[in-house]
């Protein structure tokens, strides 16, 4: 018996890193998984890996800054499976513009991908979950949800907003729907590689009690816990997965 047997799970940003590992783990635990991302080749590869292991998944190509694409994720899920039980709002983008150089266009794009898409998709799936009497939503926040960092204004602000949105979801969607957030620290993903990889962030590793960079599976394991009945009395919480960096 898998922890997610019979469930349908949407995982956004599932073509690499934390989302990819989470999608595969959800499927291995019995869920039918809807994989989303912008790159069809990578999306197909994730689905192929899942089906090769004897599990079930489909993919939906979506730009999370486009709310029509976000709606299409929901429509495709309902067309394929007729329901949804789990939503993992994991898609995100990094912004490295200092405050005084930040354009409104970049600000809006970061917030659309990191926050607004999660709001819209939640508004779409919540009535389905409410009618079923049960559902779980997991949001990817960040250690940047708790503190400011120079040169990351839009990203930091969007992650603060995602933490607040997670708490608002928990208050307003219960008791049928639980909503929690994951706050990753330094996790070795393509996003980290885009700014030089773990070696460029050695100071963060040095300040982390476990003295290593996290891996995508570290997030996937917590996402599974929050999506499953193992966390049935946890709601509205932001769980730091950062090796102790933010003690």
C-alpha positions as CSV (number, residue, x, y, z in Angstrom):
1,X,0.0,0.0,0.0
2,X,1.3,3.4,-1.0
3,X,0.8,6.5,1.1
4,X,-1.0,8.2,-1.8
5,X,-2.9,5.2,-3.3
6,X,-5.9,6.3,-5.3
7,X,-5.0,10.0,-5.2
8,X,-4.6,12.5,-8.0
9,X,-1.8,15.0,-7.5
10,X,-0.8,18.1,-9.5
11,X,2.9,19.0,-9.1
12,X,3.8,22.3,-10.7
13,X,7.4,23.0,-11.8
14,X,7.9,19.2,-12.0
15,X,10.3,18.9,-14.9
16,X,13.5,19.3,-12.8
17,X,14.8,19.5,-9.2
18,X,12.5,19.4,-6.3
19,X,9.3,19.1,-8.4
20,X,10.6,16.3,-10.5
21,X,11.7,14.2,-7.5
22,X,8.4,14.9,-5.7
23,X,6.4,13.9,-8.8
24,X,8.3,10.6,-9.0
25,X,7.9,9.9,-5.3
26,X,4.2,10.7,-5.3
27,X,3.7,8.3,-8.2
28,X,5.8,5.6,-6.5
29,X,3.5,6.0,-3.5
30,X,0.4,5.4,-5.6
31,X,-0.7,8.8,-6.9
32,X,-1.7,9.6,-10.5
33,X,0.5,12.6,-11.1
34,X,0.0,15.6,-13.3
35,X,3.5,16.9,-14.2
36,X,3.7,20.6,-15.3
37,X,6.5,22.6,-16.8
38,X,7.5,24.8,-19.7
39,X,9.8,22.3,-21.5
40,X,8.0,19.5,-23.2
41,X,11.1,17.3,-23.6
42,X,11.8,17.4,-19.9
43,X,8.1,16.9,-19.0
44,X,7.9,13.9,-21.2
45,X,11.1,12.5,-19.7
46,X,9.6,12.7,-16.2
47,X,6.4,11.0,-17.3
48,X,8.3,8.3,-19.1
49,X,10.4,7.6,-15.9
50,X,7.2,7.4,-13.9
51,X,5.4,5.0,-16.3
52,X,8.5,2.9,-16.8
53,X,8.3,2.2,-13.1
54,X,4.8,1.0,-13.5
55,X,3.1,4.1,-12.2
56,X,0.8,6.7,-13.8
57,X,1.3,10.3,-14.9
58,X,0.5,12.8,-17.6
59,X,2.1,16.1,-18.4
60,X,0.7,19.6,-19.1
61,X,2.9,22.3,-20.7
62,X,2.4,25.5,-18.9
63,X,4.0,28.9,-18.4
64,X,3.1,29.8,-14.8
65,X,3.2,33.5,-15.5
66,X,0.2,33.0,-17.9
67,X,-3.0,32.4,-15.9
68,X,-4.7,30.9,-19.0
69,X,-2.0,28.2,-18.9
70,X,-2.6,27.8,-15.2
71,X,-6.3,27.2,-15.8
72,X,-5.4,24.7,-18.5
73,X,-3.6,22.6,-15.9
74,X,-6.8,22.2,-13.9
75,X,-8.9,21.5,-17.0
76,X,-6.4,18.9,-18.3
77,X,-6.4,17.2,-14.8
78,X,-10.2,17.0,-14.7
79,X,-10.3,15.8,-18.3
80,X,-7.8,13.0,-17.6
81,X,-8.8,12.0,-14.0
82,X,-12.0,13.7,-13.1
83,X,-10.8,14.9,-9.7
84,X,-7.8,16.2,-7.8
85,X,-6.7,15.4,-4.2
86,X,-3.3,16.9,-3.9
87,X,-1.8,20.2,-5.2
88,X,1.9,20.9,-4.8
89,X,2.4,24.5,-5.8
90,X,6.1,24.2,-6.4
91,X,6.8,26.3,-9.6
92,X,9.1,29.2,-8.9
93,X,11.6,31.6,-10.5
94,X,14.6,33.5,-9.1
95,X,15.2,37.2,-9.5
96,X,18.5,38.8,-8.7
97,X,17.9,42.4,-9.4
98,X,18.7,44.9,-6.6
99,X,15.8,46.9,-5.3
100,X,16.7,50.1,-7.2
101,X,17.2,48.3,-10.5
102,X,14.0,46.2,-10.3
103,X,11.5,46.9,-13.0
104,X,7.7,46.6,-12.5
105,X,7.7,44.1,-15.4
106,X,10.2,41.8,-13.6
107,X,8.4,42.3,-10.2
108,X,5.0,41.3,-11.8
109,X,6.5,38.3,-13.6
110,X,8.1,37.0,-10.3
111,X,4.9,37.4,-8.4
112,X,2.8,35.8,-11.1
113,X,5.0,32.7,-11.2
114,X,5.8,32.4,-7.4
115,X,2.5,33.5,-5.9
116,X,-0.4,34.4,-8.2
117,X,-0.3,31.0,-10.1
118,X,-0.6,29.2,-6.7
119,X,-3.6,31.4,-5.8
120,X,-5.4,30.8,-9.1
121,X,-4.7,27.0,-9.1
122,X,-5.8,26.7,-5.5
123,X,-9.1,28.6,-6.3
124,X,-9.7,26.1,-9.1
125,X,-9.0,22.9,-7.2
126,X,-10.4,23.9,-3.8
127,X,-14.1,23.4,-4.8
128,X,-13.3,19.9,-6.0
129,X,-11.6,19.0,-2.8
130,X,-14.3,20.6,-0.7
131,X,-17.0,18.6,-2.4
132,X,-15.0,15.4,-1.7
133,X,-14.5,16.4,1.9
134,X,-10.7,16.1,1.8
135,X,-7.7,17.6,0.1
136,X,-4.1,18.7,0.7
137,X,-2.2,21.6,-0.6
138,X,1.6,22.1,-0.3
139,X,3.3,25.3,-1.2
140,X,7.0,25.9,-1.9
141,X,8.1,28.8,0.2
142,X,11.8,29.5,1.1
143,X,14.1,30.4,3.9
144,X,13.8,33.8,2.1
145,X,10.2,33.8,3.5
146,X,11.8,34.6,6.9
147,X,14.5,37.1,6.1
148,X,15.7,39.6,3.5
149,X,18.8,39.1,1.4
150,X,20.6,41.9,-0.5
151,X,19.9,41.9,-4.3
152,X,16.9,39.5,-4.2
153,X,14.0,42.0,-3.5
154,X,11.4,40.5,-5.8
155,X,12.2,36.9,-4.9
156,X,12.3,37.6,-1.2
157,X,9.1,39.6,-1.2
158,X,7.3,36.9,-3.3
159,X,8.4,34.2,-0.8
160,X,7.2,36.3,2.1
161,X,3.9,36.6,0.3
162,X,3.8,32.8,-0.3
163,X,4.2,32.2,3.4
164,X,1.2,34.5,4.1
165,X,-0.8,32.9,1.4
166,X,-0.2,29.5,2.8
167,X,-1.5,30.6,6.2
168,X,-4.5,32.3,4.6
169,X,-5.3,29.1,2.7
170,X,-5.2,27.0,5.9
171,X,-7.5,29.4,7.7
172,X,-10.1,29.7,4.9
173,X,-10.1,26.2,3.3
174,X,-10.4,24.1,6.4
175,X,-11.6,21.8,7.7
176,X,-11.7,19.8,4.5
177,X,-8.4,21.1,3.1
178,X,-5.1,21.3,4.8
179,X,-2.4,23.6,3.5
180,X,1.2,23.8,4.6
181,X,4.4,25.2,3.2
182,X,8.0,23.9,2.7
183,X,10.9,26.4,3.1
184,X,13.9,25.0,1.4
185,X,17.3,26.3,2.2
186,X,20.3,25.6,-0.1
187,X,19.1,22.8,-2.3
188,X,21.2,21.6,-5.3
189,X,18.8,22.4,-8.2
190,X,19.1,24.1,-11.6
191,X,18.2,27.4,-9.9
192,X,21.3,27.1,-7.7
193,X,23.5,26.0,-10.6
194,X,22.3,29.2,-12.5
195,X,24.1,31.3,-9.8
196,X,27.3,29.3,-9.7
197,X,26.3,26.1,-8.0
198,X,26.9,25.0,-4.4
199,X,30.6,26.2,-4.4
200,X,29.4,29.7,-5.0
201,X,27.3,29.5,-1.9
202,X,29.9,27.8,0.3
203,X,29.3,30.4,3.1
204,X,25.7,29.0,3.4
205,X,27.0,25.5,3.7
206,X,29.5,26.6,6.3
207,X,26.7,28.2,8.3
208,X,24.6,25.0,8.1
209,X,25.0,22.6,11.0
210,X,24.8,19.5,8.7
211,X,27.6,21.0,6.5
212,X,26.2,20.0,3.2
213,X,24.0,21.2,0.3
214,X,20.5,19.8,0.3
215,X,19.2,17.5,-2.5
216,X,15.9,17.5,-4.3
217,X,14.9,14.3,-2.6
218,X,15.2,16.1,0.8
219,X,12.3,18.3,-0.3
220,X,10.3,15.4,-2.0
221,X,10.3,13.5,1.3
222,X,8.8,16.4,3.2
223,X,6.3,17.1,0.4
224,X,5.1,13.5,0.6
225,X,4.7,13.7,4.4
226,X,2.6,16.9,4.1
227,X,0.5,15.5,1.2
228,X,-0.2,12.3,3.0
229,X,-2.3,11.4,6.1
230,X,0.9,11.1,8.1
231,X,0.6,14.9,8.7
232,X,-3.2,14.9,9.3
233,X,-2.9,17.2,12.3
234,X,-0.5,19.7,10.7
235,X,-2.0,22.7,9.1
236,X,-0.9,26.2,8.3
237,X,2.7,25.5,9.0
238,X,5.9,26.4,7.2
239,X,8.5,23.7,7.6
240,X,12.1,24.7,7.1
241,X,14.2,22.1,5.2
242,X,17.5,23.9,5.4
243,X,19.9,21.7,7.4
244,X,19.6,24.0,10.3
245,X,20.7,27.2,8.5
246,X,17.8,29.3,9.9
247,X,18.0,28.0,13.5
